[in-house]
Amino acid sequence: MDFKNWVTAPTLKKVVCQHADAQKYVVTDVLTPGKEYEVKNETEEFIFIIDNTGKVGGYYKTYFE
């Protein structure tokens, strides 16, 4: 899947954010705990969603249910 088309690509599934407590990065501005996000792509370690900015971002799977 071409990353340039992820915004318009069909949603694979939906996930709910569990927390936004990051040790290394600031994610509280782009993730809201309890909010449901559309998954556009997924790897073993990361999940790519449309975040609060309206753009596709990659985050560790530990933030989501």
C-alpha positions as CSV (number, residue, x, y, z in Angstrom):
1,M,0.0,0.0,0.0
2,D,1.4,3.4,-1.0
3,F,1.7,5.7,2.0
4,K,0.6,8.7,0.0
5,N,-2.9,7.2,-0.4
6,W,-3.4,6.2,3.3
7,V,-5.7,9.1,4.1
8,T,-8.2,8.1,1.4
9,A,-7.6,4.4,1.7
10,P,-10.4,2.2,3.2
11,T,-10.3,1.8,7.0
12,L,-8.9,-1.6,8.0
13,K,-10.4,-1.5,11.5
14,K,-11.1,0.9,14.4
15,V,-9.1,1.0,17.6
16,V,-9.7,2.9,20.9
17,C,-6.8,4.8,22.5
18,Q,-6.1,3.5,26.0
19,H,-3.6,6.2,27.2
20,A,-1.4,8.9,25.9
21,D,1.4,8.6,28.6
22,A,4.5,8.4,26.5
23,Q,8.0,8.1,28.1
24,K,9.9,9.3,25.1
25,Y,7.6,11.3,22.8
26,V,4.8,13.8,23.3
27,V,1.6,12.3,22.0
28,T,-1.0,14.0,24.3
29,D,-1.5,16.7,21.6
30,V,-2.5,14.1,18.9
31,L,-4.1,11.2,20.8
32,T,-7.1,11.4,23.1
33,P,-7.7,8.5,25.6
34,G,-11.0,6.9,25.0
35,K,-11.4,8.2,21.4
36,E,-11.8,5.7,18.5
37,Y,-9.4,6.0,15.6
38,E,-9.5,4.6,12.1
39,V,-6.6,2.2,11.3
40,K,-5.1,2.8,7.8
41,N,-2.1,0.5,8.0
42,E,-0.5,-1.8,10.6
43,T,2.9,-3.4,11.2
44,E,4.2,-5.7,14.0
45,E,5.2,-2.8,16.2
46,F,3.3,0.2,14.9
47,I,-0.2,1.2,14.0
48,F,-1.0,4.0,11.5
49,I,-4.1,6.0,12.2
50,I,-5.7,9.4,11.3
51,D,-4.9,11.3,14.6
52,N,-6.4,14.5,16.0
53,T,-4.5,16.6,13.5
54,G,-6.3,15.0,10.6
55,K,-3.1,13.4,9.2
56,V,-1.9,9.8,9.3
57,G,0.5,9.2,12.1
58,G,2.4,6.1,13.2
59,Y,2.2,5.1,16.9
60,Y,3.2,2.1,19.1
61,K,0.4,-0.4,19.5
62,T,0.7,-0.1,23.3
63,Y,-1.4,3.1,23.1
64,F,-4.5,1.2,21.8
65,E,-6.9,-1.6,22.7
